[in-house]
Amino acid sequence: MDFTPDDTQSEITSLAAQVLGKADEPADQWRALADAGLLALPLPADLGGDGLGVEHVAPVLTEVGRAAAAVPAYAVLALGILPIEALGTPAQRAEFLPPAAAGESILTAALHEPSAPLTSIPGTSGAAADGAWAVTGVKTHVPYAAEATRILTPIALPGGTGVALVDPRADGVEVLPAYNATGTPEYTVRFDGAKVSEADFLRDRTAGHALQTLHRYALAGALALGDGLLAGALALTAQHVGERTQFGRPLATFQAVAQQIADVYVASRTVHLAALSAVWRLASDLDADTELDIAAYWLTEEAPSALAICHHLHGGVGVDRTYPLHRYSSAVKDLGRAVGGAAHRLGRLGERVAG
């Protein structure tokens, strides 16, 4: 395996870093990403895109993480555009993908239920009613639900599990604000007889395939974003300890400081390699589930402690809201929750080992 970025990936990385660096406000950064065509990468040419895959979307999310930009890139790209492009009907793709790629609308997904992160057996269910499905249940930790055009929603049906594109403004859908560490929009969504039609469902190639695909893209996107967050926090901390002096010497020259920043470096490189491996297998149409689970565990286990070290090495300035480090640590907390947390990820790995 050669994980060296190809020319296209390198150009995407450079362009994403450039446009994110030119703006400070999230709204301006989001507009810049859309104007640069970086949200349209996965769209086919007939919808105004470049026809690229998850391996080319991942660098965009990594740079969003490296800049700790509070934009809905993870929701729109990993939870929306990629799964709809892979499994959406022609009508769904034509209606929802171009506006999202232009930065004019938001797509998201409802992956979690109470005490059931990334559940593969949804408690949210659909019952046949007047030629449609009446959906009942609760989804938690849904990013940008109120702002979204559609929410990709896993639903248990009599014949199996489907993923429907649900309008958050439809009758029977209640969107309730929730709290997170970054302060970005997040919601609990309650369904009470909300109607969805057969035309609202993504296409399943086999039973449960749509939900599995949604989960894979969600994990791959989270890993790419987390890779960038760790790399950005490491760079910020390395710069600080290299410039900050005590007793006439830079902090980085003290052995204890050097050892701690080395621990952050190891964590960052471990997550980077694990994320690259998982995304590569997913992009190559290989079985990526084990690699995704391993990488997600490393992210949830190592990233929070690495960010704690970064805060420690910064001292008081690390908790100053005018200094950017809190954006990285808050985003890591929310991202860890988005993939279920370390205990959940370790449990998934244990289930794989046990068969």
C-alpha positions as CSV (number, residue, x, y, z in Angstrom):
1,M,0.0,0.0,0.0
2,D,1.2,3.5,-0.9
3,F,-0.6,6.2,0.9
4,T,1.4,9.0,-0.8
5,P,-1.2,11.6,-2.0
6,D,-1.7,11.7,-5.7
7,D,-1.5,15.0,-7.6
8,T,-5.3,15.6,-7.3
9,Q,-5.3,14.9,-3.6
10,S,-2.3,17.3,-3.1
11,E,-4.0,20.0,-5.1
12,I,-7.2,19.6,-3.1
13,T,-5.3,19.8,0.2
14,S,-3.5,22.9,-0.9
15,L,-6.6,24.6,-2.2
16,A,-8.7,23.8,0.9
17,A,-5.9,25.1,3.2
18,Q,-5.7,28.3,1.1
19,V,-9.4,29.1,1.1
20,L,-9.9,28.4,4.7
21,G,-6.9,30.5,5.6
22,K,-8.3,33.6,3.8
23,A,-11.4,33.9,6.0
24,D,-11.9,34.0,9.7
25,E,-15.7,33.8,10.1
26,P,-17.4,30.3,9.6
27,A,-19.9,31.7,7.1
28,D,-17.1,33.2,5.0
29,Q,-15.1,30.0,5.2
30,W,-18.1,27.9,4.1
31,R,-18.8,30.2,1.1
32,A,-15.1,30.0,0.1
33,L,-15.2,26.2,0.2
34,A,-18.3,26.2,-2.0
35,D,-17.0,28.8,-4.4
36,A,-13.7,26.9,-4.8
37,G,-15.7,23.8,-5.9
38,L,-14.5,21.7,-2.9
39,L,-18.1,20.7,-1.9
40,A,-18.8,19.5,-5.5
41,L,-15.9,17.1,-5.7
42,P,-18.1,13.9,-5.3
43,L,-20.8,15.0,-7.7
44,P,-20.8,13.6,-11.2
45,A,-20.0,15.8,-14.2
46,D,-23.7,16.1,-15.3
47,L,-24.5,17.7,-11.9
48,G,-21.6,20.1,-12.0
49,G,-19.0,18.1,-10.1
50,D,-15.7,16.3,-10.6
51,G,-16.8,12.6,-10.1
52,L,-14.3,12.0,-7.3
53,G,-14.6,9.7,-4.4
54,V,-14.2,9.6,-0.6
55,E,-10.4,9.5,-0.9
56,H,-10.6,13.0,-2.4
57,V,-13.3,14.3,-0.1
58,A,-11.2,13.2,3.0
59,P,-8.5,15.9,2.4
60,V,-11.1,18.6,2.5
61,L,-12.4,17.4,5.9
62,T,-8.8,17.1,7.1
63,E,-8.1,20.7,6.3
64,V,-11.3,21.8,7.9
65,G,-10.2,20.0,11.0
66,R,-6.6,21.5,10.8
67,A,-8.2,25.0,10.7
68,A,-10.8,24.0,13.4
69,A,-13.3,25.7,11.1
70,A,-16.9,25.7,12.5
71,V,-18.5,24.8,9.2
72,P,-21.0,22.0,8.4
73,A,-18.5,20.2,6.1
74,Y,-18.8,16.9,8.0
75,A,-22.6,16.9,7.9
76,V,-22.9,18.0,4.3
77,L,-20.1,15.9,2.8
78,A,-19.9,12.7,4.9
79,L,-23.5,12.4,6.1
80,G,-25.2,13.9,3.0
81,I,-23.5,14.2,-0.3
82,L,-21.4,11.0,-0.3
83,P,-24.3,8.6,0.7
84,I,-26.8,10.3,-1.6
85,E,-24.4,10.2,-4.5
86,A,-23.7,6.5,-3.9
87,L,-27.3,5.3,-3.3
88,G,-29.7,8.1,-4.2
89,T,-32.2,7.8,-7.1
90,P,-31.5,10.1,-10.1
91,A,-34.3,12.4,-8.9
92,Q,-32.9,12.6,-5.3
93,R,-29.4,13.3,-6.6
94,A,-30.6,16.0,-9.0
95,E,-32.7,17.7,-6.4
96,F,-30.5,17.7,-3.4
97,L,-26.8,17.5,-4.4
98,P,-26.3,20.6,-6.5
99,P,-27.7,23.0,-3.9
100,A,-25.6,21.4,-1.2
101,A,-22.5,21.5,-3.3
102,A,-23.1,25.2,-4.0
103,G,-23.3,25.9,-0.2
104,E,-26.9,26.9,-0.5
105,S,-28.4,24.0,1.5
106,I,-27.4,21.6,4.2
107,L,-27.8,17.8,4.3
108,T,-27.3,15.8,7.5
109,A,-28.0,12.4,9.0
110,A,-29.6,11.1,12.2
111,L,-27.3,8.3,13.2
112,H,-27.9,8.0,17.0
113,E,-30.7,7.1,19.3
114,P,-31.0,7.3,23.1
115,S,-28.2,5.1,24.5
116,A,-27.6,3.7,21.0
117,P,-24.9,5.4,19.0
118,L,-24.7,4.5,15.3
119,T,-27.3,1.9,15.9
120,S,-27.7,-0.8,13.2
121,I,-31.1,-1.8,14.7
122,P,-33.1,1.5,14.8
123,G,-35.8,1.9,17.4
124,T,-37.3,4.5,15.0
125,S,-39.8,2.6,13.0
126,G,-42.2,3.0,10.1
127,A,-45.7,1.6,9.8
128,A,-47.7,1.4,6.6
129,A,-50.3,4.2,6.4
130,D,-52.3,5.4,3.4
131,G,-49.7,4.4,0.8
132,A,-46.8,5.8,2.8
133,W,-44.8,5.1,6.0
134,A,-45.7,6.8,9.3
135,V,-42.4,7.2,11.2
136,T,-42.2,7.2,15.0
137,G,-39.1,7.5,17.2
138,V,-36.3,9.7,18.5
139,K,-32.9,10.5,17.1
140,T,-30.3,12.3,19.1
141,H,-27.1,14.4,18.4
142,V,-28.3,15.3,14.9
143,P,-26.0,18.1,13.5
144,Y,-27.6,21.0,11.7
145,A,-31.1,19.3,11.7
146,A,-33.1,22.5,11.8
147,E,-31.0,24.0,9.1
148,A,-31.0,21.0,6.8
149,T,-33.0,20.5,3.7
150,R,-33.2,16.7,4.4
151,I,-32.1,14.4,7.2
152,L,-30.9,11.0,6.2
153,T,-32.8,8.9,8.7
154,P,-32.4,5.1,9.4
155,I,-35.8,3.6,9.9
156,A,-36.8,0.0,10.9
157,L,-39.4,-1.3,8.5
158,P,-41.3,-4.7,8.4
159,G,-39.0,-5.9,5.6
160,G,-35.7,-4.6,7.1
161,T,-34.0,-1.3,7.6
162,G,-34.1,1.7,5.2
163,V,-32.6,5.2,5.1
164,A,-35.1,7.9,4.2
165,L,-34.6,11.5,3.3
166,V,-36.8,13.3,5.8
167,D,-37.8,17.0,5.7
168,P,-37.3,18.4,9.2
169,R,-40.1,20.8,8.6
170,A,-42.7,18.1,7.7
171,D,-45.7,17.4,9.9
172,G,-44.9,15.0,12.7
173,V,-41.3,16.1,13.0
174,E,-40.2,18.0,16.0
175,V,-36.6,19.5,16.1
176,L,-35.4,20.3,19.6
177,P,-32.1,22.2,20.3
178,A,-29.4,20.2,22.2
179,Y,-26.1,21.2,23.6
180,N,-22.5,20.3,22.5
181,A,-19.0,21.4,23.3
182,T,-18.4,23.6,20.2
183,G,-21.7,25.4,20.2
184,T,-22.5,24.5,16.6
185,P,-26.1,23.6,15.8
186,E,-27.1,20.2,17.2
187,Y,-30.6,18.8,17.8
188,T,-32.8,16.0,19.1
189,V,-35.4,15.0,16.5
190,R,-38.7,13.4,17.4
191,F,-40.9,11.7,14.9
192,D,-44.6,11.3,15.7
193,G,-46.3,9.8,12.6
194,A,-44.2,11.7,10.1
195,K,-45.0,10.5,6.6
196,V,-42.4,9.4,4.2
197,S,-43.0,7.8,0.8
198,E,-41.1,5.0,-1.0
199,A,-39.6,7.8,-3.2
200,D,-37.9,9.2,-0.1
201,F,-35.7,6.2,0.6
202,L,-32.2,5.6,-0.6
203,R,-31.8,2.5,-2.7
204,D,-30.6,-0.7,-1.0
205,R,-28.4,-3.0,-3.1
206,T,-28.9,-5.7,-0.4
207,A,-30.7,-5.8,2.9
208,G,-29.3,-3.1,5.2
209,H,-26.8,-1.9,2.6
210,A,-27.9,1.8,2.7
211,L,-27.5,2.0,6.5
212,Q,-24.1,0.3,6.3
213,T,-22.9,2.7,3.6
214,L,-24.1,5.7,5.6
215,H,-22.2,4.4,8.7
216,R,-19.0,3.8,6.7
217,Y,-19.1,7.3,5.2
218,A,-19.8,8.8,8.6
219,L,-16.8,7.0,10.2
220,A,-14.5,7.8,7.3
221,G,-15.5,11.5,7.4
222,A,-15.1,11.7,11.2
223,L,-11.6,10.1,10.9
224,A,-10.5,12.6,8.3
225,L,-11.8,15.5,10.3
226,G,-10.2,14.1,13.5
227,D,-6.9,13.6,11.7
228,G,-6.9,17.3,10.9
229,L,-8.0,18.4,14.4
230,L,-5.1,16.5,16.0
231,A,-2.6,17.8,13.4
232,G,-3.8,21.4,13.9
233,A,-3.6,21.2,17.7
234,L,-0.1,19.6,17.5
235,A,1.1,22.4,15.2
236,L,-0.3,25.1,17.4
237,T,1.2,23.6,20.5
238,A,4.6,23.0,18.9
239,Q,4.7,26.6,17.8
240,H,3.8,27.8,21.3
241,V,6.4,25.7,23.2
242,G,9.0,26.7,20.6
243,E,8.4,30.5,21.1
244,R,7.4,30.7,24.8
245,T,10.5,31.1,27.1
246,Q,11.0,30.4,30.7
247,F,14.2,30.9,32.6
248,G,15.7,32.2,29.4
249,R,15.0,29.1,27.4
250,P,12.2,28.0,25.0
251,L,9.8,25.6,26.7
252,A,10.5,23.0,24.0
253,T,14.1,22.6,25.3
254,F,12.9,21.2,28.6
255,Q,12.9,17.4,28.6
256,A,9.5,17.0,30.2
257,V,7.9,19.3,27.6
258,A,9.7,17.5,24.8
259,Q,8.4,14.2,26.0
260,Q,4.9,15.4,26.3
261,I,4.8,17.0,22.8
262,A,6.3,13.8,21.5
263,D,3.3,11.9,22.9
264,V,0.9,14.2,21.0
265,Y,3.0,13.6,17.9
266,V,2.7,9.9,18.2
267,A,-1.1,10.1,18.8
268,S,-1.4,12.4,15.7
269,R,0.6,10.1,13.4
270,T,-1.2,7.0,14.7
271,V,-4.6,8.5,13.9
272,H,-3.4,9.8,10.6
273,L,-2.1,6.4,9.4
274,A,-5.2,4.6,10.7
275,A,-7.5,7.1,8.9
276,L,-5.5,6.8,5.7
277,S,-5.7,3.0,5.7
278,A,-9.5,3.0,6.4
279,V,-10.3,5.6,3.8
280,W,-8.1,3.9,1.2
281,R,-9.8,0.5,1.7
282,L,-13.2,2.2,1.5
283,A,-12.3,4.0,-1.7
284,S,-10.9,0.8,-3.2
285,D,-14.1,-1.1,-2.6
286,L,-12.4,-3.4,-0.2
287,D,-13.9,-4.5,3.1
288,A,-13.1,-1.5,5.3
289,D,-15.2,-2.2,8.3
290,T,-12.5,-3.5,10.6
291,E,-10.1,-0.7,9.6
292,L,-12.8,1.9,10.2
293,D,-13.5,0.4,13.7
294,I,-9.8,0.3,14.6
295,A,-9.2,3.9,13.4
296,A,-12.3,5.1,15.2
297,Y,-11.2,3.5,18.4
298,W,-7.7,5.1,18.1
299,L,-9.3,8.5,17.5
300,T,-11.7,8.3,20.5
301,E,-9.1,6.8,22.8
302,E,-6.0,9.0,21.9
303,A,-7.4,12.4,20.7
304,P,-8.9,13.6,24.0
305,S,-5.8,12.9,26.1
306,A,-3.6,14.4,23.4
307,L,-5.7,17.6,23.5
308,A,-5.4,17.6,27.3
309,I,-1.6,17.6,26.9
310,C,-1.8,20.5,24.5
311,H,-3.8,22.5,27.0
312,H,-1.3,21.6,29.8
313,L,1.6,22.8,27.7
314,H,-0.1,26.0,26.8
315,G,-0.8,26.9,30.5
316,G,-3.4,29.6,31.0
317,V,-3.5,30.8,27.4
318,G,-4.8,27.4,26.4
319,V,-8.2,28.1,28.0
320,D,-8.5,31.7,26.8
321,R,-11.4,32.0,24.4
322,T,-9.5,34.5,22.3
323,Y,-6.9,31.8,21.6
324,P,-7.9,29.0,19.1
325,L,-6.9,25.9,21.1
326,H,-10.3,25.5,22.7
327,R,-11.8,25.1,19.2
328,Y,-9.8,22.0,18.7
329,S,-10.5,20.4,22.0
330,S,-14.2,21.2,21.8
331,A,-14.4,19.7,18.3
332,V,-12.6,16.6,19.4
333,K,-15.1,16.1,22.2
334,D,-18.1,16.4,19.9
335,L,-16.4,14.2,17.2
336,G,-15.7,11.5,19.8
337,R,-19.4,11.5,20.7
338,A,-20.3,11.4,17.0
339,V,-18.6,8.1,16.5
340,G,-19.9,6.6,19.8
341,G,-17.0,7.2,22.2
342,A,-14.0,5.0,23.1
343,A,-16.0,2.4,25.1
344,H,-18.5,1.9,22.3
345,R,-15.7,1.6,19.7
346,L,-13.8,-0.9,21.8
347,G,-16.9,-2.9,22.2
348,R,-17.4,-3.0,18.5
349,L,-13.8,-4.3,18.1
350,G,-14.5,-6.9,20.8
351,E,-17.5,-8.1,18.9
352,R,-15.4,-8.5,15.8
353,V,-12.8,-10.5,17.6
354,A,-15.4,-12.7,19.2
355,G,-17.0,-13.3,15.8
